[in-house]
């Protein structure tokens, strides 16, 4: 019978804490850049001129359909060859997940904007608003409210996807767990605790998402997925 011993994990818990901090740092950075970039791509996709909508659509579809690990390896190994600049694991990971998140957020933004009745845009124009003013003051505030659950669900997926950065030696939670497992020779205990940490963080966020969805349902708002 296997004898469980979590003592080595508890003694070295600082490694896992540091890894979790790096995971959250990467996730927040990707969201901070991905959300506004996603909005920009969505507006370009909705533009009437194909010279704007077509390239934006290609970017969105490319980063939504190619494997994130391939994207990560390209930014970490290939991009430095092109620009002759050394790429740190964090910068490569931040670029990868920011652009990939932007591609997914662009579709969320686009769906949210399209879900708003076109009559509201007509009413805004009748009041003398420009297209940009109508989008900023009328359409986006309503659309964003509907998109909040989808944004948060995507954030959860992003956090889970960041485990790929261990492959480029970024010291996220999974990388630190692997280092700790090799150091203590207790992989079962280490990865059990690591799984529980991911579960705790992601489950708490999921509860927030479900609560927001219930409130929107009560207020009569539909959500965008």
C-alpha positions in Angstrom: 0.0 0.0 0.0 1.2 3.5 -0.9 2.0 5.6 2.1 0.8 9.2 1.5 3.0 11.9 2.9 2.2 15.5 2.2 4.9 16.9 4.5 7.4 17.6 1.7 4.7 19.5 -0.1 3.8 21.6 2.9 7.4 22.4 3.6 7.9 23.6 0.0 4.5 25.2 -0.4 6.2 28.5 -1.2 7.1 27.0 -4.6 3.5 26.3 -5.4 2.4 29.7 -4.1 4.9 31.4 -6.4 3.8 29.3 -9.3 0.1 30.2 -8.7 1.1 33.9 -8.5 2.9 33.6 -11.9 -0.1 31.8 -13.4 -2.5 34.6 -12.2 0.0 37.2 -13.4 0.0 35.7 -16.9 -3.8 35.3 -17.0 -4.4 38.9 -15.9 -1.8 40.2 -18.4 -3.4 38.3 -21.3 -6.9 39.6 -20.3 -5.7 43.1 -20.0 -4.4 43.1 -23.6 -6.8 40.6 -25.0 -10.0 42.3 -24.2 -9.3 45.7 -25.8 -7.6 44.0 -28.8 -10.7 41.7 -29.1 -13.0 44.7 -29.2 -10.9 46.3 -31.9 -11.0 43.1 -34.0 -14.7 42.8 -33.5 -15.3 46.4 -34.7 -13.1 45.7 -37.7 -15.0 42.5 -38.5 -18.3 44.5 -38.4 -17.0 47.2 -40.7 -18.7 47.7 -44.0 -15.4 47.8 -45.9 -13.9 44.4 -46.7 -10.5 45.9 -46.7 -10.9 46.1 -42.9 -13.3 43.2 -42.2 -11.4 40.5 -44.2 -8.0 40.8 -42.6 -9.6 41.0 -39.1 -11.6 37.9 -39.9 -8.5 36.0 -41.0 -6.6 36.9 -37.8 -9.5 35.9 -35.7 -10.0 32.5 -37.4 -6.3 31.8 -37.5 -5.8 32.2 -33.8 -9.1 30.5 -32.9 -8.3 27.4 -35.0 -4.6 26.8 -34.6 -3.3 24.9 -31.5 -2.2 27.3 -28.7 1.0 25.3 -28.2 2.0 25.8 -31.8 1.4 29.5 -31.3 3.4 29.5 -28.1 6.3 27.8 -29.7 6.2 30.1 -32.7 6.4 33.2 -30.5 9.1 31.7 -28.3 11.3 30.0 -30.9 10.5 31.5 -34.3 9.7 35.2 -33.7 13.1 36.0 -32.1 14.8 34.8 -35.3 12.7 37.2 -37.3 13.1 40.3 -35.1 16.5 39.4 -33.7 15.4 40.0 -30.1 15.6 37.5 -27.3 12.1 36.4 -26.1 11.6 35.6 -22.4 9.1 32.8 -21.6 6.7 35.4 -20.0 6.8 37.7 -23.0 6.2 34.9 -25.4 3.4 33.5 -23.3 1.8 36.9 -22.8 1.9 37.6 -26.6 0.4 34.2 -27.4 -2.4 34.2 -24.9 -3.2 37.9 -25.4 -3.7 37.5 -29.2 -5.4 34.1 -28.9 -7.8 35.5 -26.2 -8.4 38.6 -28.4 -9.5 36.3 -31.2 -12.1 34.6 -28.9 -13.2 37.9 -27.3 -13.7 39.3 -30.8 -16.4 36.8 -31.5 -18.0 37.4 -28.1 -18.0 41.2 -28.7 -19.3 40.7 -32.3 -22.1 38.4 -31.0 -23.0 40.9 -28.3 -23.1 43.9 -30.6 -25.2 42.0 -33.2 -27.6 40.9 -30.5 -28.7 44.5 -29.8 -31.7 45.5 -31.8 -30.8 47.6 -34.9 -33.6 50.0 -34.1 -31.5 51.4 -31.3 -28.8 52.4 -33.7 -31.5 54.0 -35.9 -32.8 55.9 -33.0 -29.3 57.1 -32.1 -28.8 58.4 -35.6 -32.1 60.1 -35.5 -30.9 62.0 -32.4 -27.9 63.2 -34.3 -25.3 60.8 -33.0 -22.5 59.5 -35.2 -21.8 55.8 -35.6 -19.0 55.9 -33.1 -21.1 57.8 -30.5 -23.9 55.4 -30.9 -21.6 52.4 -30.5 -19.9 54.0 -27.4 -23.0 55.3 -25.6 -25.8 53.0 -26.7 -24.7 49.7 -28.1 -21.6 48.7 -26.2 -23.0 49.4 -22.7 -25.9 47.0 -23.3 -23.8 44.5 -25.2 -21.1 44.3 -22.5 -23.7 43.5 -19.9 -24.8 40.5 -21.9 -21.2 39.4 -22.5 -20.0 39.3 -19.0 -20.6 35.6 -18.4 -19.0 34.7 -21.7 -16.0 36.8 -20.8 -15.6 35.1 -17.4 -16.0 31.7 -18.9 -13.3 32.5 -21.4 -11.1 33.7 -18.6 -11.4 30.3 -16.9 -10.4 28.6 -20.1 -7.5 30.9 -20.5 -6.2 30.0 -17.0 -6.4 26.3 -17.8 -4.6 26.9 -21.1 -1.7 28.7 -19.5 -0.5 25.3 -18.2 1.2 25.0 -21.6 3.8 27.6 -20.6 5.6 25.0 -18.6 6.9 23.7 -21.9 8.9 26.9 -22.4 10.2 26.9 -18.8 7.9 29.7 -17.5 7.6 29.1 -13.7 3.8 28.8 -13.6 2.0 26.5 -11.1 2.4 23.4 -13.2 6.1 24.1 -13.9 6.7 24.6 -10.2 4.8 21.5 -9.3 6.9 19.4 -11.7 10.1 20.9 -10.1 8.8 20.1 -6.7 7.9 16.6 -7.7 11.4 15.9 -8.9 12.9 17.5 -5.8 10.8 15.6 -3.2 10.2 12.4 -5.2 6.5 12.7 -4.2 4.7 13.3 -7.6 1.4 11.8 -6.3 1.1 14.2 -3.4 2.5 17.2 -5.4 0.2 16.9 -8.4 -2.8 16.0 -6.2 -2.3 19.3 -4.3 -1.7 21.1 -7.6 -5.0 19.8 -9.0 -6.8 20.9 -5.9 -5.4 24.4 -6.2 -6.6 24.7 -9.8 -9.9 23.3 -8.8 -10.3 25.8 -5.9 -9.4 28.8 -7.9 -11.5 27.9 -11.0 -14.4 26.7 -9.0 -14.7 30.0 -7.2 -14.6 31.9 -10.5 -17.3 29.5 -11.8 -19.5 30.3 -8.9 -19.2 34.0 -9.7 -20.1 33.3 -13.3 -23.2 31.3 -12.4 -24.4 34.0 -9.9 -24.0 36.7 -12.6 -25.9 34.6 -15.1 -28.8 34.1 -12.6 -28.9 37.8 -11.9 -29.0 38.6 -15.6 -31.8 36.0 -16.1 -33.8 37.6 -13.4 -33.4 41.1 -14.9 -34.5 39.8 -18.3 -31.1 40.1 -20.0 -29.9 37.3 -22.3 -26.3 36.3 -22.3 -23.9 35.8 -25.2 -21.8 32.6 -25.5 
